[in-house]
Amino acid sequence: MGSPPQSRQEEHDATQRALFSDYSPPLLRQARERQDRIIRQRFAGRRLAFADLGCGDGYHASMLAPGCEYYHAFELAPAMAQMSRERFARENLTKARIFETDLSICDLGDYTYDVVLCMYFTPGNFRDVSNDLSLYTDDYLDHNPVFTKIVGRFYRRLRPAGCLLLTVYRDNEAAEQAQWDLYRNSQQEPVTPRGSRFVATREGFWSARWTRASMLSNLRDAGIADDGVEFHELNTIAWLVEIRR
């Protein structure tokens, strides 16, 4: 395997290129549309407290912040955090607030949430950042300490009857092909061999795929029992994983 750069800024730039690429493989576009339809139908206009993990440019706040109790958008990349601030100001989303911070260490104060969102494959980006791609063994992917720390922290902040929703890639050839298509069409070069359970690019992007078993093993590590987890099939390459308190 080649080695991607370790710079956080390079990783942020690569993430932004992938997120805002003019090109989107059809199955990715379909998964995103179905994800958004579900959360809009279930949560829009309701007086709920939201956390949006890896909010990008804040576009989910446009759907959910009007009428909410509060909307906390978390984003590590400075450029995308600024896009969210500008969106919130432009749309007068007074209940929405941006937290430019690392999800694994951020101060959550005394806040609790009805709904925690981690959308559009962001859960697959959580990991120990390293140039050494051999770190990401099957055992690591089944017991990813960064993923479990983040998900566990926010799961424990759920209110009674609250839920945490994760959009993830399923581990199959069609999902891997969609990843490769997206990255190559956003001027990135994958450096992982075909058939790996994650794709890393020379430009610093990293994205894992999931089996039911790998998701459940990670969630168990976060203190979440299997019977609180439901897999909603968005299409052949994506799940919306719902975790209930």
N, C-alpha and C positions, 0 to 999 in steps of 0.2 A: 504494500500500500504506500502511496505517496503521503506526504505530510502537509496538512493545511496549516495556515498561520494561526498563531495562538492569540494574536492581538484582539482584544474585545472590540476595538473600533472596526477592525476588518470584519469580524463576525457580524457586528451590527450592520455594516454596509451590505454584506452578503444577504442578511436576513431581509433588509429593506428591498433589495433588488428582487428577491423571490416573492415577497409579499405584494409588491406593487408592479410586478411584471405585466406588460400588456398581454402576454400570452398566458393562458391557463388551460391545461389539458381538460378535455370535456368531463372526465370523471371527477376531477378536482372541483371544477365549477359546479357540477351537480351536487357534490357532497356539501359544498359551502352553502348553496341555495337551500338545500333540505335542512341543514343545521339551523340556518337563520329562520326558516319558516317555523320550525319547532319552537325555538325560543321566543319568537315574536308571538305566536299563538298562545303560549303558556304564560308569558310574563309581561308583555307590553301593557302599559297603563295601570299596572298594579303597584300599590304602595309597599314595595319590598326593598330590602337592603341588598345591594349587589356588590360583589367583588369581581373584577374582570382581570384575569391574570395574563399578562402579555397582551395588552390591549391594542397594540399597533397604533393606528391613527385614531382610535376611539370610536370607530363607526358603530359598534354595538350600543354605545351610550345614546346615539341618535334614536335607536329603537326603544330602549328600556329606561333611560333616565327621566323622560317626561312622566310625571306622576309618581316617581319612586320616593322612598324614604331617603336613601342616599346611594350614590353610585361611586365606588372607589375603583379607579382604573390604575393598574400597576404596569409599569413599563421601564425596562432597563436602558434601552437605546435612547440617547438624548434627542436625536432627530425625530423619532416617532413620538416620544413624549411631548415634544413641542407641537407636533401635528395635532395631538389630542387636546392640548391646551387651546390651540387656535380653534378647533372644532367646537369645544365647549363654550368658548366666548362667542363665536359666530352664531351658534344656535341657541344662545342664552340658556345653556343647560346648567342652571345654578346649583343643582344637587349633585353634579358630577365633579369629581376632584381627581387630579392626577398625582400619583406617587411615583417619582422617578427613582427606582430603588431595586435592589436584588431581592427577589421573592424569598430566598432562603434565610435572609437575615433581617429583613425589614421589621420595623417596630409597628405592630398592629394595634397598640394601645388597648383600649377596652372594647373595640368594635366587634360586633357579631354580624352574621349575614344570613339572609334567607336563601340566597342563590350565589354560588361561586361558579364562574364561567372560566374555562380555559379552552379557547376555541381554535379552530382552523389549524390543527396539528401542532400547536404550541407545546403540549405535554411531551412530545417526542424530541424537543430541543433541550430538555433539562438533562444535564450531566456534569460531571467533573470535566472542565475544559483542559484538554491536553493535546500536544502535537503527536503523542504516541497513540496511534489508533489501535494498537494491540491491547490497550487498556480495556476496550469495550468488548469483552468476551461475552459468550452467552450467559455466564453466571452474572456478570455485571449488568447486562440488560434485564435479567430476571430479578435483580435486587439492586436497582439503581438508587444509591443513597441520596442523591440530590432530588430526584423525583419524589421519593418517599418522604423526604423532609418537607418539601413544599406542599405536597398534597396533604400530608398529615397535619401540618400547621393550620391549613385553611379548613380541613374537615373538622378540626376541633373548635373552630369558630362558627360552625353552622348552628343556627337556632333550631329548636325542636321542629321536626318535619321539614327542615331545610334540605337542599340538595346541591351537589357538586357535579358539574357537567364537563366532560373532557371529550374533545374531538380528536381522534387518533387514526393513523394509518393502520390498516390490517396488514399482516405480514404475508403477502402473496406477490406473485410476479406482476400482476396488473398494477398494484400499488407502487412497486419498485419502478416500473416503467414510467408511471406518472411522475414520480419524483425526478427521475433522470430527465424526462422531457421538460419539466418546469425549470430545473436548474440550468440545463443547457440553453434553454431559451431566455434565461436571465443572465447570460454571459458568465456562467460558472462551469467549472470542470470537475465532475465527480472523480474521486481518487480511490474509492472503495471498489473491490471486485464485485461483479454481479453475484447475487445470491447472499450477500451480507445482510444482516438484519437491520442495518442502518446505512444511510448514505452520507458521506462526508465529501465536501468539495474543497478544492485547492484554495478557494477564496474564504473559507472559514465557516461555511454553513454545515450543520450536522442535524440529522433528523432520523429518529428510530421508527421502526414499525413494531407492531404488537400482535401477539397471539392472545387468546383468552387466558391461557395459562400464565403468560408473562405479566399481563395486566393484574391478574388476581394475586400473583405472588408478590408483586410490588405493593399492591394495596394492603395485603396482609402485613407486610413490613411496616406500613403506615398505621397499623392498628385498625384496619377496616375489614370486617367479616364479609365472606363471600355472599351471604344472603342479603346484604345491603347494596349489591351491585347488579345493574342491569345493562345489557349491551343492546343498543338500538342500532339496527343496520341502516346506515344512510345509503350505501350502495356497495358494490363489490370491493371497493378499496378502503372504506371508512366506516368507523363506528362512532356513535355518540354514546359514551359511557356515562351512565347516571349512577351516582353514589348518594344514597339517602342516609340521613342521620338516624 
